[in-house]
């Protein structure tokens, strides 16, 4: 699948830049491998580039947690966590504002990053400008946590959420009697490295076209699913036929 290849490119680049810290230095050479200054960080118990910081997913300068609540609407498509597989969307369920279930109460926005709160549940949504057709017509479940990002921080936060570090620590902090999950307060225990502005800008510049293409592919696939769901019943009951 095309998106799988694109996502693998992003994973490799993120690991190189923000796990190995070999992002390009001022001379275009890999930072840490070329002797860039590293300083010990007590939260991570490892060295990070000089001038970088460590904050938490709950409170950081690159994103803010989206609170429950949706604008009034006539009909929209509701995506429960079960409707997402990895980063792929199903057709969802058509709902109206007055009769929607209580969990249908999260408003998607441009430049928002979403993940499932449940333990052992890797479900992610990355909603940029190219996802506007889905954003404007959809409502999400409270089983998702959303992070509102800026234009520049969106790609970095999306890559961070998709990294195994985040999902591993999310699972470690999940709790509950019937279904283990994290709440917003738990996210204070998950650390995130905050790069300097120049590196963040460079990562945005390089990865924005990749995330853009992924989103275009998702929206195109959603349209194909709609056509299939409209056409298939007519083919089955004979209202439509396929010419040889």
C-alpha positions in Angstrom: 0.0 0.0 0.0 1.3 3.4 -0.9 0.6 5.0 2.5 2.5 2.2 4.2 5.6 3.1 2.2 5.2 6.8 3.0 4.7 6.1 6.7 7.8 4.0 6.8 9.8 6.9 5.3 8.5 9.2 8.1 9.4 6.6 10.7 12.9 6.3 9.4 13.4 10.1 9.2 12.0 10.7 12.7 14.2 8.0 14.2 17.3 9.5 12.5 16.5 13.0 13.6 15.0 12.6 17.0 16.1 9.3 18.4 19.7 9.2 17.1 19.8 13.0 17.0 21.5 13.1 13.6 19.4 15.8 12.1 21.4 18.1 9.8 23.6 20.6 11.7 24.4 24.1 10.3 26.8 22.5 7.8 24.3 19.9 6.7 26.1 17.1 8.5 24.5 14.7 11.1 24.5 16.5 14.4 25.5 14.0 17.0 27.7 11.9 14.8 29.6 15.1 13.8 30.3 16.0 17.5 27.3 18.2 18.2 27.1 19.2 21.9 24.8 16.9 23.9 23.7 17.5 27.5 22.2 15.1 30.0 18.5 15.3 30.7 17.4 14.1 34.1 13.8 13.3 32.9 14.9 11.0 30.1 18.1 9.9 31.8 19.9 10.4 28.5 21.7 13.1 26.6 19.8 15.4 24.2 21.1 18.2 21.9 22.2 21.4 23.6 19.4 23.9 23.7 16.6 21.4 23.4 14.0 20.8 26.2 11.9 18.0 27.6 8.2 18.5 28.4 5.1 16.3 28.7 2.4 15.3 26.3 -0.1 16.9 28.8 1.7 20.3 28.8 4.0 21.4 26.1 4.7 24.3 23.8 3.9 22.5 20.6 0.4 21.3 21.2 -2.6 21.5 23.6 -5.2 18.8 24.5 -8.6 19.2 22.8 -11.5 19.2 25.2 -14.8 17.3 24.6 -17.6 19.2 22.9 -18.9 19.6 19.3 -20.6 22.3 17.4 -24.2 21.8 16.5 -24.8 20.0 13.2 -27.5 18.3 11.1 -25.8 15.1 10.1 -22.2 14.0 10.2 -20.2 10.7 10.1 -19.3 9.3 13.5 -16.0 7.5 13.8 -15.7 5.3 16.9 -12.3 3.9 17.8 -13.4 0.6 16.2 -13.8 2.4 12.9 -10.1 3.2 12.7 -7.5 0.5 11.9 -4.0 2.0 12.2 -4.4 5.2 10.2 -7.2 3.9 7.9 -10.8 4.9 8.3 -13.9 2.8 7.7 -17.1 4.3 6.4 -18.2 5.3 9.9 -21.9 5.8 11.0 -24.2 8.6 9.9 -25.6 10.5 13.0 -27.5 13.6 13.8 -26.7 16.1 16.6 -29.7 15.5 18.9 -29.7 11.7 18.8 -26.0 11.0 18.8 -24.5 8.8 21.6 -22.7 10.4 24.4 -19.3 9.3 23.1 -19.8 11.1 19.8 -18.4 14.3 21.4 -15.0 15.2 20.0 -14.6 17.9 17.3 -11.9 17.3 14.7 -9.9 20.3 13.6 -7.2 21.2 11.1 -3.7 20.4 12.4 -4.9 18.1 15.1 -3.4 14.7 16.0 -5.5 12.0 17.5 -4.7 8.7 19.2 -6.9 6.0 20.9 -6.7 6.1 24.7 -7.1 2.4 25.2 -4.2 0.1 26.0 -2.8 -2.0 23.2 -4.9 0.0 20.7 -2.7 1.7 18.0 -5.2 4.0 16.2 -4.0 7.4 14.9 -5.6 10.2 12.9 -3.5 13.1 11.5 -5.8 15.8 10.3 -4.1 18.5 8.2 -5.5 20.8 5.5 -5.8 18.0 3.0 -8.2 16.2 5.4 -10.7 19.0 5.4 -13.4 16.9 3.5 -13.3 14.4 6.4 -12.8 17.1 9.2 -15.9 19.1 8.1 -18.1 16.1 7.9 -17.1 14.0 10.9 -17.3 13.6 14.7 -15.0 11.5 16.7 -15.4 9.3 19.8 -14.3 10.4 23.3 -12.2 7.2 23.1 -9.7 9.4 21.2 -7.5 12.1 22.7 -6.8 15.0 20.4 -3.7 17.3 20.4 -4.2 20.7 18.7 -1.0 21.7 16.9 0.3 24.6 14.8 1.1 24.5 11.1 4.8 24.0 12.0 4.5 21.5 14.9 1.8 19.3 13.3 4.2 16.9 11.5 6.6 16.5 14.4 3.7 15.8 16.8 2.2 13.3 14.4 5.5 11.5 14.0 6.0 11.5 17.8 2.6 9.9 18.4 3.2 7.2 15.8 6.6 6.3 17.4 6.8 3.2 19.5 8.1 5.2 22.5 4.8 7.0 22.9 2.6 3.9 22.5 4.8 1.9 24.9 4.5 4.6 27.6 0.8 5.1 27.0 0.3 1.4 27.6 2.4 1.4 30.8 0.2 4.2 32.3 -3.1 2.8 31.2 -5.5 1.8 34.0 -9.1 0.8 34.7 -11.2 -2.1 35.9 -13.0 -3.0 32.7 -11.0 -1.4 30.0 -7.5 0.0 30.6 -6.9 3.4 29.1 -5.1 6.7 29.8 -6.8 9.9 30.8 -5.4 13.4 30.3 -3.6 13.5 33.6 -1.8 10.4 32.7 -0.2 12.1 29.8 1.8 14.2 32.2 3.9 11.1 32.7 4.8 10.8 29.0 7.8 12.9 28.0 8.4 14.6 24.7 11.6 16.2 23.4 11.1 19.8 22.2 13.6 20.5 19.4 14.9 24.0 18.6 12.9 26.2 16.3 15.2 25.7 13.3 15.1 21.9 13.4 11.3 21.9 13.9 10.9 24.2 10.9 13.2 22.0 8.8 11.3 18.8 9.8 8.0 20.6 8.9 9.4 21.6 5.5 10.7 18.1 4.6 7.8 16.1 5.9 4.8 18.3 5.1 4.6 17.0 1.4 4.7 13.4 2.7 1.8 13.9 5.2 -0.1 15.9 2.5 0.1 12.9 0.1 -0.9 10.4 2.8 -4.0 12.6 3.6 -4.9 12.9 -0.1 -4.7 9.1 -0.4 -7.0 8.6 2.6 -9.6 11.1 1.3 -9.5 9.5 -2.1 -10.0 6.0 -0.6 -12.9 7.3 1.4 -14.6 8.5 -1.8 -14.0 5.1 -3.4 -15.6 3.4 -0.4 -18.7 5.6 -0.7 -19.0 4.7 -4.4 -18.6 1.0 -3.6 -21.2 1.1 -0.8 -23.6 3.0 -3.1 -23.0 0.7 -6.1 -22.8 -2.7 -4.6 -26.4 -3.1 -3.4 -27.7 -2.0 -6.9 -25.5 -4.7 -8.5 -26.7 -7.3 -6.1 -30.4 -6.6 -6.7 -30.1 -6.1 -10.4 -30.7 -2.4 -10.5 -27.3 -2.0 -12.2 -25.2 -4.3 -14.4 -21.6 -4.4 -15.5 -21.2 -4.5 -19.3 -18.7 -7.0 -20.7 
